[in-house]
Amino acid sequence: MRYCYYVGCVLLVWLIFVLWALALPAELTLIWDPPPAGAAGSRVYQTRAGECVLNAAQYAPLEPDIAAPAAQATLTVEEGSGYCFLVRYIDHAGQAGLPSYVVGVKIPAPTLPPPQQLRLPGATGQ
């Protein structure tokens, strides 16, 4: 009886770990040129679309702004979705400058795990 309890606990911990690992969000890191002298930092803008557009007004700013001299951001994204990003430098008053080029990315959907314990018929599994 005690053996069944331990096996059940191990299986429960394993199941929690697997579900936790599957629920981890995907991340994407964007890198750009450092802000010029006089800039307070950078502001990243995003839109979720199948096709990127050049109209910066269609992009929403992400919070918080990236303080100078940093020039990268790691963002949480959804697997299987498309994203478009642009960056603007901001001054000390919070005013945004001209937009950067637009970069688009499609985050791939999760794949199935590979089969385990591949063997030939009649083999002992070694």
Sine and cosine of phi, psi and omega as CSV:
sin_phi,cos_phi,sin_psi,cos_psi,sin_omega,cos_omega
0.00,0.00,-0.67,0.74,-0.01,-1.00
-0.91,0.41,-0.58,0.81,0.04,-1.00
-0.87,0.49,-0.69,0.72,0.01,-1.00
-0.88,0.47,-0.60,0.80,0.03,-1.00
-0.88,0.47,-0.74,0.68,-0.01,-1.00
-0.91,0.42,-0.67,0.74,0.03,-1.00
-0.88,0.47,-0.68,0.74,0.03,-1.00
-0.88,0.48,-0.67,0.74,0.03,-1.00
-0.90,0.44,-0.69,0.72,0.01,-1.00
-0.89,0.46,-0.70,0.72,0.02,-1.00
-0.90,0.44,-0.63,0.78,0.03,-1.00
-0.91,0.42,-0.70,0.71,0.04,-1.00
-0.89,0.46,-0.67,0.74,0.03,-1.00
-0.88,0.47,-0.70,0.72,0.00,-1.00
-0.89,0.46,-0.67,0.74,0.05,-1.00
-0.88,0.47,-0.69,0.73,0.02,-1.00
-0.88,0.47,-0.70,0.71,-0.01,-1.00
-0.89,0.45,-0.72,0.70,0.02,-1.00
-0.90,0.44,-0.62,0.79,0.05,-1.00
-0.90,0.44,-0.70,0.72,-0.01,-1.00
-0.90,0.43,-0.61,0.79,0.02,-1.00
-0.95,0.32,-0.45,0.89,-0.05,-1.00
-1.00,0.06,-0.12,0.99,0.00,-1.00
-0.89,0.46,0.75,-0.66,-0.01,-1.00
-0.96,0.27,0.40,-0.92,0.08,-1.00
-0.98,0.19,0.49,-0.87,0.03,-1.00
-0.81,-0.58,0.47,-0.88,0.01,-1.00
-0.70,-0.71,0.74,-0.67,0.03,-1.00
-0.94,-0.33,0.81,-0.59,0.09,-1.00
-0.97,-0.24,0.64,-0.76,0.03,-1.00
-0.75,-0.66,0.66,-0.75,0.02,-1.00
-0.60,-0.80,0.07,-1.00,0.01,-1.00
-0.90,0.43,0.59,-0.81,0.02,-1.00
-0.88,0.48,0.49,-0.87,0.03,-1.00
-0.88,0.48,0.54,-0.84,0.03,-1.00
-0.96,0.29,0.18,-0.98,0.04,-1.00
-0.86,0.52,0.67,-0.75,0.00,-1.00
1.00,-0.07,-0.24,0.97,0.03,-1.00
-1.00,0.06,0.61,-0.80,0.02,-1.00
-0.99,0.12,-0.40,0.92,-0.02,-1.00
0.24,-0.97,-0.43,-0.90,-0.05,-1.00
-0.74,-0.67,0.45,-0.89,0.07,-1.00
-0.81,-0.59,0.81,-0.59,0.01,-1.00
-1.00,-0.06,0.69,-0.72,0.04,-1.00
-0.88,-0.47,0.53,-0.85,-0.07,-1.00
-0.64,-0.77,0.52,-0.86,0.24,-0.97
-0.64,-0.77,0.55,-0.84,0.05,-1.00
-0.97,-0.23,0.93,-0.36,-0.04,-1.00
-0.43,-0.90,0.32,-0.95,0.06,-1.00
-0.98,0.22,-0.40,0.91,-0.02,-1.00
-0.69,-0.73,0.74,-0.67,-0.02,-1.00
-0.98,0.20,0.59,-0.81,0.05,-1.00
-0.89,-0.45,0.37,-0.93,-0.03,-1.00
-1.00,-0.01,-0.11,0.99,-0.02,-1.00
-0.98,0.20,0.96,-0.28,-0.06,-1.00
-0.89,0.45,-0.35,0.94,0.00,-1.00
-0.92,0.38,-0.30,0.95,-0.01,-1.00
-1.00,0.02,0.10,1.00,-0.01,-1.00
-0.96,-0.30,0.62,-0.79,0.03,-1.00
-0.99,-0.17,0.69,-0.72,0.02,-1.00
-0.95,0.32,0.61,-0.79,0.07,-1.00
-0.99,-0.12,0.60,-0.80,0.01,-1.00
-0.97,-0.26,0.53,-0.85,-0.09,1.00
-1.00,0.05,0.17,-0.98,0.11,-0.99
-0.92,0.40,0.41,-0.91,0.01,-1.00
-1.00,-0.09,0.90,-0.43,-0.05,-1.00
-0.94,0.33,0.60,-0.80,0.08,-1.00
-0.91,0.42,0.56,-0.83,0.14,0.99
-1.00,-0.07,0.15,0.99,-0.01,-1.00
-0.87,0.49,0.54,-0.84,-0.02,-1.00
-0.58,-0.81,0.70,0.72,0.07,-1.00
-0.38,-0.93,0.41,-0.91,0.04,-1.00
-0.57,-0.82,0.68,-0.73,0.11,-0.99
-0.96,-0.26,0.86,-0.51,-0.12,-0.99
-0.90,-0.43,0.55,-0.84,0.10,-0.99
-1.00,0.06,0.77,-0.63,-0.04,-1.00
-0.76,-0.65,0.31,-0.95,0.04,-1.00
-1.00,-0.07,0.72,-0.70,0.05,-1.00
-0.92,0.40,0.64,-0.77,0.01,-1.00
1.00,0.09,0.12,0.99,-0.03,-1.00
-0.92,-0.39,0.38,-0.92,0.06,-1.00
-0.97,-0.25,0.61,-0.79,-0.02,-1.00
-0.71,-0.71,0.51,-0.86,0.14,-0.99
-0.79,-0.62,0.66,-0.75,-0.05,-1.00
-0.76,-0.65,0.46,-0.89,0.23,-0.97
-0.55,-0.84,0.31,-0.95,-0.04,-1.00
-0.78,-0.63,0.59,-0.81,0.12,-0.99
-0.77,-0.63,0.64,-0.77,0.15,-0.99
-0.97,0.22,0.53,-0.85,0.04,-1.00
-0.85,-0.53,0.52,-0.85,0.03,-1.00
-1.00,-0.03,-0.04,-1.00,-0.07,-1.00
-0.94,0.35,-0.28,0.96,0.07,-1.00
-1.00,0.02,-0.05,1.00,0.00,-1.00
1.00,0.03,0.12,0.99,0.01,-1.00
-0.99,0.16,0.72,-0.69,-0.03,-1.00
-1.00,0.05,0.59,-0.81,0.06,-1.00
-1.00,0.05,-0.32,-0.95,0.00,-1.00
-0.93,0.37,0.50,-0.87,0.00,-1.00
-0.97,0.24,0.46,-0.89,0.09,-1.00
-0.97,0.23,-0.07,-1.00,0.20,-0.98
-0.91,0.41,0.34,-0.94,0.03,-1.00
-1.00,-0.09,0.68,-0.73,0.09,-1.00
-0.85,-0.52,0.71,-0.71,0.01,-1.00
-0.88,-0.47,0.51,-0.86,0.00,-1.00
-0.52,-0.85,0.60,-0.80,0.11,-0.99
-0.94,-0.34,0.88,-0.47,0.01,-1.00
-0.99,0.15,0.87,-0.50,-0.05,-1.00
-0.91,0.40,0.50,-0.86,0.08,-1.00
-0.94,0.33,0.44,-0.90,0.01,-1.00
-0.89,0.46,0.55,-0.83,0.01,-1.00
-0.98,-0.19,0.31,-0.95,0.05,-1.00
-0.96,0.29,0.51,-0.86,0.04,-1.00
-0.94,0.35,0.42,-0.91,0.02,-1.00
-0.95,0.31,0.45,-0.89,0.07,-1.00
-0.89,0.46,0.53,-0.85,-0.02,-1.00
-0.95,-0.33,0.36,-0.93,0.10,-0.99
0.82,0.57,0.78,0.63,0.07,-1.00
-0.93,0.36,0.76,-0.65,-0.03,-1.00
-0.45,-0.90,0.24,-0.97,0.06,-1.00
-1.00,0.07,0.49,-0.87,0.03,-1.00
-0.85,0.53,0.69,-0.72,0.03,-1.00
1.00,0.07,-0.13,0.99,0.02,-1.00
-0.97,0.24,0.42,-0.91,-0.05,-1.00
-1.00,0.07,-0.01,1.00,0.02,-1.00
1.00,0.01,0.25,0.97,0.00,-1.00
-0.99,-0.13,0.00,0.00,0.00,0.00
